[in-house]
Structures are given as structure tokens and as C-alpha cells.
Amino acid sequence: MKSVLKKTIQWILLIVLLLGILIQTLGFWNYNPPTVAGRTKIGLMIGLVELAVMVWYGMSYGNKEYSFKESVKSWLEGVITLVIFYLVFVISLPQFFSAWNLWGIFFPVLTSTSALFSGIIISLFFQPFIFRLQNKLSTKQNVLLLTTITILIFTLSAGNSLLTSYSIFGLYLVLPFAWGMLISKITVSKRLVAALTVATVILLPAVYYFTIQLIPIQTPQAVVFTQMNMVWNTSLLMSPSSPLMILFVVTGGLLFRKWLVNVSHSALSLLIPAIIFGTTAYGMTLWKEKLQLLLAPVSKKVTFLLILTLLLASFIINFILADCKIKLNTFEK
């Protein structure tokens, strides 16, 4: 009974995360708030989804040292999804397609295809090294090292989005992946988890009020988003390298560890097609240019239906690829 309940909770959390990834594109492109507060809320949601994906991946791969094949498997699933996705892209918007898109299908990490997808590939590639290092250090040393790197990355970026703008800089997402690996191994008291939960619940709205309401950015409306990327106060709430954001997601990982830590890799890989659909750079162009006129005059039900369609497509692609992997493994044996 407990096993069934655990699986059910895992799938509920997974579907929520899938919807969060897809809504990034289909929900936010048509919502363009003129205020800093409105844009910060969007950035906060996007950042939390990215970090949640990476921390959960880390928790799934923190139990032992894996080979580089895991990185190759995820890359292959992403490539096949990109082939399907760009076929739709070429048919719908041939004028926007270029050789760079074709190059991006097979080398997504080098061509700014998706920072989140790149983060997964790079993290899985470095998983053996991270696992060995974490095993050599004590829990306190691991926490101190990751905390120092977290603060250092955010401080050196000075709130700028440079580190998070391009796919190749998906390297910064290795950090939350490493946090996830550590969470899966350490023993933490319930009292400490409760204290962290209370702290994050208090800190997040407090920082939001202080940075947005008390010290708002005075800037022309036309360049509000550009200015936001250049300051610490909004980046503290929306940058995936923000110590506050990472604290929030790590606390969530500790709180729900019982249900997250043993999720199967095949189930987790279901996120990859959704990530391609929801976060690919040229996907934004496809949704904006092709669907904006269609979705703008109609009800939100159409947008919701499209999100569900992409969710179903993610399941189908993942199921087909998982079946191919099983047959390939059987053939090898």
C-alpha cells in the first residue's frame, strides 16, 4: 500500500513539473506585464521549475556512480525529440529555419538550444566525478563547498543573466544537480528540515517585498526587463544561480525526499521531451509567430488544450524511446 502511495505521489509531482515546464512557453509568451513585480513573478516561477528539475535529477542519480552512458541516453532522447520538433518548425515557419537550427539538433549543448537540457547532459556527464568527490568529503564539508560555490557564482555574475543566457552556460545547473545528489545521501533531522521550511517560507515573501516594493527599479517601461537582468535585487528572486532560490528548492527536496529519491530514471527522462518543447529557444519563436494570432482571440481553454497535447506527445515519445532502449539492451545481452 505504501509503495502504491509513493508511486502515486511521484507521478503527481512529475506531472506538475511537466506542466510547469510547458506552461513556461505556452503560458508566459502571451503574458507581458509592464511592471517589475509582474515580470519578477514570471522569472521566479521559471527559475524554480529549472532548479526543481535539476535537484530531482541529482537525487535520482545520487545513490551510486553511473557511467557516461546516462548522459548519452539523455542526449539521444533530446536529439530525437528535436528532430520531430524541428520538422514541425520547418513546415510551419520555413523562413525562420537555418543551418544553425540543423546544427543545434545534434549539438544542442553548443548551440544555445536549451540551457535546461544542456544542464541535464552536462550534469550526467560529470556525475561520476561529483559522486567520488562527495564520498571523499564529510557532510559538513560538502555543504560548505556547495554553499561557497553557490554564493560565489551569484556574486561574480552580479545579478547579470550572462551565465544563464546561453545553452553552453547550462554548466551552472550542475550546481543544483550536485545539491540533489547530496540530499539523497545525507541524514537530516526532522527538526532541521522544519526550521529550513519555516525560514524559506518567511524569507521568500520578505525578500520579494523588500526588493520589489521598497527599492523598485526606476527605469523606462520599454527597457524594464533589460534593466532587471542587470541588478541583484530581481536576480535574487528569479536567477537559477540565486542562493535564495537554491535554498528554497533544496529545502523542498529535503521535505519530499521520501517520495523523490527513488524515482526511476525512465520516468524522470519523461521530462526531456517536455523540456525540448517548452524551453527550446526557437520553440519560443514557433509559439509566438505561429500561435499568437490563433490563441489571442480565443479562450484560455485552447491554450490549455495545447499544453495537454504537448504533455501527451512527451509521454508518447518517451514510451517509444524507452521501448527501443529495452530492445537494444536485450539484443546486447
Solvent accessible surface area in square Angstrom, and as a share of the most:
residue,aa,sasa,rsa
1,M,196,0.87
2,K,175,0.74
3,S,75,0.49
4,V,98,0.57
5,L,102,0.51
6,K,51,0.21
7,K,103,0.43
8,T,64,0.37
9,I,41,0.21
10,Q,8,0.04
11,W,97,0.34
12,I,99,0.50
13,L,50,0.25
14,L,2,0.01
15,I,63,0.32
16,V,92,0.53
17,L,20,0.10
18,L,0,0.00
19,L,45,0.22
20,G,19,0.19
21,I,0,0.00
22,L,1,0.00
23,I,62,0.32
24,Q,10,0.05
25,T,2,0.01
26,L,2,0.01
27,G,26,0.25
28,F,36,0.15
29,W,27,0.10
30,N,80,0.41
31,Y,121,0.46
32,N,108,0.56
33,P,10,0.07
34,P,74,0.47
35,T,75,0.44
36,V,18,0.11
37,A,23,0.18
38,G,10,0.09
39,R,46,0.17
40,T,0,0.00
41,K,108,0.46
42,I,24,0.12
43,G,9,0.08
44,L,30,0.15
45,M,103,0.46
46,I,50,0.25
47,G,1,0.01
48,L,34,0.17
49,V,24,0.14
50,E,21,0.10
51,L,1,0.00
52,A,31,0.24
53,V,0,0.00
54,M,0,0.00
55,V,5,0.03
56,W,11,0.04
57,Y,4,0.01
58,G,0,0.00
59,M,1,0.00
60,S,6,0.04
61,Y,8,0.03
62,G,0,0.00
63,N,105,0.54
64,K,108,0.46
65,E,76,0.34
66,Y,33,0.12
67,S,62,0.40
68,F,87,0.36
69,K,137,0.58
70,E,27,0.12
71,S,8,0.05
72,V,83,0.48
73,K,76,0.32
74,S,9,0.06
75,W,82,0.29
76,L,84,0.42
77,E,1,0.01
78,G,0,0.00
79,V,9,0.05
80,I,57,0.29
81,T,0,0.00
82,L,0,0.00
83,V,57,0.33
84,I,74,0.37
85,F,6,0.03
86,Y,6,0.02
87,L,107,0.53
88,V,76,0.43
89,F,0,0.00
90,V,56,0.32
91,I,145,0.74
92,S,28,0.18
93,L,10,0.05
94,P,82,0.51
95,Q,130,0.58
96,F,80,0.33
97,F,55,0.23
98,S,52,0.34
99,A,82,0.64
100,W,131,0.46
101,N,2,0.01
102,L,99,0.49
103,W,125,0.44
104,G,3,0.03
105,I,10,0.05
106,F,94,0.39
107,F,90,0.38
108,P,1,0.01
109,V,29,0.16
110,L,103,0.51
111,T,6,0.03
112,S,41,0.26
113,T,6,0.03
114,S,3,0.02
115,A,20,0.16
116,L,1,0.01
117,F,0,0.00
118,S,0,0.00
119,G,0,0.00
120,I,1,0.00
121,I,17,0.08
122,I,22,0.11
123,S,0,0.00
124,L,2,0.01
125,F,93,0.39
126,F,74,0.31
127,Q,1,0.00
128,P,4,0.02
129,F,93,0.39
130,I,22,0.11
131,F,28,0.12
132,R,107,0.39
133,L,84,0.42
134,Q,12,0.05
135,N,89,0.46
136,K,165,0.70
137,L,52,0.26
138,S,59,0.38
139,T,66,0.38
140,K,171,0.73
141,Q,96,0.43
142,N,6,0.03
143,V,57,0.33
144,L,122,0.61
145,L,66,0.33
146,L,13,0.06
147,T,52,0.30
148,T,70,0.41
149,I,62,0.31
150,T,5,0.03
151,I,89,0.45
152,L,94,0.47
153,I,38,0.19
154,F,14,0.06
155,T,61,0.36
156,L,135,0.67
157,S,12,0.08
158,A,49,0.38
159,G,3,0.03
160,N,48,0.25
161,S,33,0.21
162,L,104,0.52
163,L,50,0.25
164,T,29,0.17
165,S,60,0.39
166,Y,112,0.43
167,S,2,0.01
168,I,89,0.45
169,F,76,0.32
170,G,0,0.00
171,L,99,0.49
172,Y,20,0.08
173,L,0,0.00
174,V,22,0.13
175,L,13,0.06
176,P,1,0.01
177,F,1,0.00
178,A,6,0.05
179,W,27,0.09
180,G,0,0.00
181,M,0,0.00
182,L,4,0.02
183,I,2,0.01
184,S,24,0.16
185,K,69,0.29
186,I,26,0.13
187,T,133,0.77
188,V,24,0.14
189,S,67,0.43
190,K,184,0.78
191,R,205,0.75
192,L,89,0.45
193,V,18,0.11
194,A,54,0.42
195,A,56,0.44
196,L,43,0.21
197,T,35,0.20
198,V,87,0.50
199,A,38,0.29
200,T,5,0.03
201,V,91,0.52
202,I,107,0.54
203,L,71,0.35
204,L,26,0.13
205,P,78,0.49
206,A,51,0.40
207,V,25,0.14
208,Y,43,0.16
209,Y,122,0.46
210,F,115,0.48
211,T,8,0.05
212,I,9,0.05
213,Q,94,0.42
214,L,96,0.48
215,I,84,0.43
216,P,67,0.42
217,I,30,0.15
218,Q,156,0.69
219,T,32,0.18
220,P,95,0.60
221,Q,126,0.56
222,A,102,0.79
223,V,64,0.37
224,V,7,0.04
225,F,89,0.37
226,T,84,0.49
227,Q,70,0.31
228,M,0,0.00
229,N,36,0.19
230,M,109,0.49
231,V,43,0.25
232,W,125,0.44
233,N,25,0.13
234,T,0,0.00
235,S,5,0.03
236,L,47,0.23
237,L,0,0.00
238,M,27,0.12
239,S,17,0.11
240,P,14,0.09
241,S,6,0.04
242,S,0,0.00
243,P,40,0.25
244,L,14,0.07
245,M,0,0.00
246,I,6,0.03
247,L,56,0.28
248,F,71,0.30
249,V,16,0.09
250,V,13,0.08
251,T,4,0.03
252,G,25,0.24
253,G,3,0.03
254,L,20,0.10
255,L,81,0.40
256,F,82,0.34
257,R,53,0.19
258,K,134,0.57
259,W,60,0.21
260,L,18,0.09
261,V,35,0.20
262,N,99,0.51
263,V,9,0.05
264,S,50,0.33
265,H,49,0.22
266,S,66,0.43
267,A,13,0.10
268,L,0,0.00
269,S,14,0.09
270,L,3,0.02
271,L,0,0.00
272,I,0,0.00
273,P,0,0.00
274,A,0,0.00
275,I,0,0.00
276,I,0,0.00
277,F,12,0.05
278,G,1,0.01
279,T,23,0.13
280,T,1,0.01
281,A,51,0.39
282,Y,67,0.26
283,G,0,0.00
284,M,66,0.30
285,T,33,0.19
286,L,7,0.03
287,W,16,0.06
288,K,91,0.38
289,E,91,0.41
290,K,92,0.39
291,L,27,0.14
292,Q,78,0.35
293,L,149,0.74
294,L,110,0.55
295,L,11,0.06
296,A,61,0.47
297,P,105,0.66
298,V,70,0.40
299,S,63,0.41
300,K,179,0.76
301,K,162,0.69
302,V,62,0.35
303,T,26,0.15
304,F,116,0.48
305,L,114,0.57
306,L,42,0.21
307,I,9,0.05
308,L,67,0.33
309,T,70,0.41
310,L,19,0.09
311,L,19,0.09
312,L,109,0.54
313,A,29,0.22
314,S,0,0.00
315,F,65,0.27
316,I,89,0.45
317,I,15,0.08
318,N,16,0.08
319,F,147,0.61
320,I,92,0.47
321,L,15,0.08
322,A,28,0.22
323,D,56,0.29
324,C,69,0.41
325,K,57,0.24
326,I,111,0.56
327,K,135,0.57
328,L,101,0.50
329,N,68,0.35
330,T,92,0.54
331,F,172,0.72
332,E,122,0.55
333,K,207,0.88
